[in-house]
Every structure is written in structure tokens, then in C-alpha cells.
Amino acid sequence: MAIDATAQVHPSAIVEEGATIGARCVIGPFCHIGAEVTLGAEVELKSHAVVTGWTEIGDNSTVFSFACVGEVPQDLKFAGERTRLIVGKRARIREGATLNTGTDGGGGVTRVGDDCLLMTGAHVGHDAQVGDRVILANQAAIAGHCVIGDDVIVGGLSGIHQFVRVGHGAIIGAVTMVTNDVMPHGLVQAPRGDLEGLNLVGLKRRGVDRAEITALRAAYQMLAQGDGAFMDRARRLAAETESAHVRDITDFILAESGRSFLTPK
């Protein structure tokens, strides 16, 4: 066990032999930290938080009460293999959130990027790859093997089906079930997840140039109403566009995927 001399550990907390606690960490009452856990500098665990498994949490992160971070996958094929969970810097893991380690069949690592906010009861399943600055609202659930791009927002009580990819900058409305891939900057809502436009508010908040937003709007219209099948439209758009943001969309659509796409209505 390696506990930095500047860390504060409440007497009622359990820190198993082998854990690494970084500088200026604060471990609250009745927390449980497993033997293979590594906490970066200035990580805070509120009372009754559990961090277990082969888990790493980056600097300046906070795990709130009753969150369970690094428990084994909810996968019947899991046979006790040694797999990981890596959480980036400045994470905010709120009350009751759950994050699972990976499986051998899925690559062995569940990963959450920097500056993510996982609100009350949010779930990140085994082998999911979650980008930077992602927000999962209350009770949102990311199933196993999902890939969630940077700057994605998932609304409360929404679920992302296993193996689904959500492109960066997309937004998923509340109480939505997403079973197909979502293109970058997409706006998805309705109970069964309809692609209903672009996340224009998110684009503007991130300071995307007006000319790029105009190009994205034109590209969306072409994908929705152009000649030929959806994939044919995407290939034609890829050949014609000079916009970096439109290229993000076409690259995403033309990449290999095990699922179909939500297409513009």
C-alpha cells in the first residue's frame, strides 16, 4: 500500500494493501478502496464511495457517495479475467453511478476520458470507450462495447445499446433508446431514437465557425434527401466536401461498424 503523506484518509475508510493513493487525496468516511486501485493527485472520495478492481482514476476527480467504480462486468461470459477501468482527469462521478471493468472478449479495458460528468445513477458498461467532456445525465446507461465520442451529451433515463457508436458532439435527448450508430453532431430524440437534425446549440457553444455550420447543414440535407442510397450519398459527400466537420461525419459513416445508422428523417 502506498498512501502519499499529504493524503487524508478517514479512520473508518478501508484501503486494501496494494492500493496507491496520490498526493492531497481526500478519502471520506466508510469508503472502500481495493488493492489494485490507483488514485491520482487530489482525488476525493465522498463518504461510502467504493473503488475496486484494477482501476485508475485521474487527477482532480471526485467520486460521490454510494458510487461503485471498477466492479466486475455485468456479462455472463465474464470468467474472472483480470481487466481494467481507466478514468481520466477531473471526472465527476455522482451518487450511485456504476462503472465496470472490461472483458477479455472486448479488449480488456473500459475507458472514460477527461472532464466527464456522470450524474446520479449513470452507468458505463464493460469495454465501453467514452471520450472527453462527455455528460451522462441522471440514470443514463451506456451498454458494453459502446464507443462514445468527445463532447457527447446523453439525456436522463436514456440508454445506448451495446456496440453502438455515438459520434463526437452528438446529443441524445432524455428518455431515448438508441440502437443504431449516431453520426457526429447529430441530434437524437424520441423514445426509439430518431435522428432529427444537428446539435446546432452544441456547435455554437464550442465556437464552431458559421461557415462550417452552414456546410454541415447542407451536408445533412444531402444525406437526408440526395439521390441514391444513404451510403452512396455519404461517399459522394466525402469526395466533394472541403469542410473538416463534414469530413468527420463522412469518415464516421464510412468506417466499419457492426450496426446500422440512424439516418435523417
Secondary structure, DSSP 4 states (H G I P E B T S, - for coil): -EE-TT-EE-TT-EE-TT-EE-TT-EE-TT-EE-TT-EE-TT-EE-TT-EE-SEEEE-TT-EE-TT-EEEEPPS-TT--S---EEEE-TT-EE-TT-EEE---GGGTSEEEE-TT-EE-TT-EE-TT-EE-TT-EE-TT-EE-TT-EE-TT-EE-TT-EE-TT-EE-TT-EE-SS-EE-SBB-TTEEEETTTTEEEEE-HHHHHHTT--HHHHHHHHHHHHHHHHSSS-HHHHHHHHHHH---HHHHHHHHHHHS--SS-B----
